[in-house]
């Protein structure tokens, strides 16, 4: 009886140690999961800078690759516009998001969006794009000054190349009261307005131009560019600042480790061809856009 009792006690002790070890392993696994997978998924916001039906499959490729790296589902959400995306992050409805450079300025100020990565070229170097204003080839408009009394299609409110930069150029030329400008609804829509002849001029950035040329929807020989902006750093992918440091570090490292093939479809929309891997950026990368917002007196109400 005594021997049996000792054996039973030993078995209980061993069972307790086993349960404790399992519990410790489970706790550790749960901790690791929560560090990289808050609430069981990562919500990835995308601004609708091109046709959402075209953007979504491209971003699904990137999201699936990121999901594998983090062992967590990544849910792509193409928002209605810039303002909706900023608001979603501000309300903790997005963990990560890609913003246009100017949209990022206000997302940083309002929602604590922090720049992590952007899109590199095949050599791993930073990439840029430019804003532009185009007119028909046979238009009498040769410069910004000639836009006086003409109609101009912009992209959408808050767009860096589709709103802020071309309007800054119009203001600098002293034409803010002399040009009949209106928002077409997006970059492709502004280009279409010019192609269809419903406006005298339109903003077309280098990214939209590249996409339209590859799709055969724009005959460059029939149009002229009368203004081009300085280079703009490409869109940042950001993370919400109030998330745990472990999560922010893990997501950034995972994004930087993606293969070029994982991001090439998205890169093509951003005028990067051939695509390279994502590269590290910081808030300071976009300081010229913070300065632009200050110079023009822009606020979140303008996004």
NORHUVEN-V511142 format. One record per pair of residues at least 6 apart in sequence whose ideal C-beta (glycine too) atoms are under 6 Angstrom apart, sorted by sequence separation. I is the first residue (numbers start at 0). GAP is how many residues later the second one is. D is the distance in Angstrom with one decimal. If there is no record, write none. Layout:
# NORHUVEN-V511142
((I	GAP	D) (I	GAP	D))
This chain:
# NORHUVEN-V511142
((66	6	5.7) (78	6	4.1) (87	6	4.8) (106	6	3.7) (120	6	5.3) (134	6	4.6) (155	6	5.9) (156	6	5.9) (169	6	5.7) (183	6	4.1) (192	6	4.8) (211	6	3.7) (66	7	4.4) (154	7	2.2) (65	8	5.1) (88	8	5.5) (98	8	5.2) (118	8	5.6) (153	8	5.7) (154	8	6.0) (193	8	3.7) (266	8	3.6) (153	9	5.4) (169	9	5.6) (183	9	5.0) (192	9	5.6) (238	9	5.0) (62	11	4.0) (263	11	3.7) (84	12	5.9) (189	12	4.5) (238	12	5.8) (262	12	5.9) (45	13	5.6) (62	13	5.0) (189	13	5.4) (190	13	5.1) (259	15	5.0) (59	16	6.0) (259	16	5.4) (58	17	4.8) (190	17	5.9) (259	17	5.3) (88	18	5.9) (43	19	5.8) (85	20	5.7) (89	20	5.2) (257	20	6.0) (81	21	4.4) (85	21	4.7) (89	21	3.8) (186	21	4.1) (190	21	5.9) (88	22	4.0) (255	22	5.9) (54	23	6.0) (254	23	5.2) (85	24	5.8) (88	24	5.8) (85	25	5.8) (161	25	5.5) (51	26	4.6) (147	27	5.9) (151	27	5.3) (153	27	5.7) (155	27	5.6) (144	28	6.0) (143	29	4.5) (150	29	4.7) (151	29	4.3) (153	29	5.2) (41	30	5.6) (43	30	5.5) (47	30	5.5) (130	30	3.4) (147	30	4.4) (155	30	5.3) (152	31	4.5) (154	31	5.6) (40	32	4.5) (41	32	4.8) (42	32	5.1) (43	32	5.3) (44	32	5.2) (45	32	4.8) (146	32	5.1) (154	32	4.8) (132	33	5.7) (35	34	4.6) (40	34	5.4) (42	34	5.9) (44	34	5.6) (130	34	4.3) (36	35	3.4) (46	35	5.7) (130	35	5.8) (154	35	5.1) (35	36	5.6) (233	36	5.6) (152	37	4.3) (165	37	4.7) (46	38	5.2) (44	40	5.0) (152	40	4.2) (161	41	5.3) (44	43	5.8) (160	44	3.8) (235	45	5.5) (152	46	4.4) (150	48	4.5) (154	48	5.9) (44	49	4.1) (150	49	4.8) (151	49	4.8) (152	49	4.0) (153	49	5.4) (149	50	3.9) (42	51	4.9) (149	51	6.0) (42	52	5.4) (43	52	5.2) (44	52	3.5) (45	52	5.5) (232	52	5.5) (41	53	4.9) (102	55	5.7) (101	58	4.0) (168	58	5.7) (99	59	6.0) (100	59	4.6) (99	60	4.9) (209	61	4.6) (101	62	5.2) (206	63	5.4) (164	64	4.6) (206	64	4.1) (205	65	5.3) (134	66	4.8) (132	68	5.6) (133	68	5.8) (132	70	5.6) (133	70	4.9) (131	72	5.3) (159	72	5.9) (130	74	5.0) (81	76	4.0) (128	76	5.9) (129	76	4.7) (128	77	4.6) (128	78	5.0) (142	83	5.8) (143	83	5.5) (136	85	5.3) (136	86	5.8) (135	87	5.8) (136	87	5.5) (133	89	5.0) (134	89	5.7) (133	91	5.2) (134	91	5.8) (131	93	5.0) (132	93	5.6) (132	94	4.3) (131	96	5.0) (129	98	5.3) (130	98	3.9) (129	99	5.1) (129	101	6.0) (127	103	3.7) (128	103	5.6) (127	104	5.7) (127	105	5.7) (126	107	4.8) (118	115	4.9) (117	116	4.9) (117	118	5.2) (116	120	5.1) (114	121	4.0) (115	121	5.7) (114	123	5.5) (115	123	5.5) (113	124	5.7) (112	125	4.0) (113	125	5.5) (113	127	5.0) (167	128	5.9) (111	129	3.3) (111	130	5.8) (100	131	5.7) (103	132	5.5) (99	135	5.8) (115	136	4.6) (97	137	5.3) (116	138	4.7) (97	139	4.9) (96	141	5.6) (128	142	5.1) (95	143	5.2) (94	145	5.8) (126	145	5.0) (157	145	3.3) (118	148	5.1) (88	151	5.7) (118	151	5.4) (121	152	4.5) (123	152	5.2) (118	153	5.1) (121	154	4.6) (120	155	4.8) (119	156	4.1) (119	157	5.8) (119	159	3.8) (116	161	4.2) (116	163	6.0) (117	163	4.6) (114	166	5.0) (114	167	5.7) (114	168	5.2) (103	182	5.8) (69	184	5.2) (104	184	5.1) (68	185	3.8) (100	185	5.4) (104	185	5.4) (101	187	5.3) (65	188	5.8) (100	188	4.6) (104	188	5.1) (109	190	5.7) (64	193	5.3) (105	194	4.6) (64	197	3.8) (105	197	5.0) (61	200	5.7) (61	201	5.5) (60	204	5.5) (61	204	5.5) (57	207	3.7) (57	208	4.9) (34	211	4.0) (34	212	5.8) (35	214	4.6) (49	219	5.4) (82	220	5.3) (81	221	4.9))
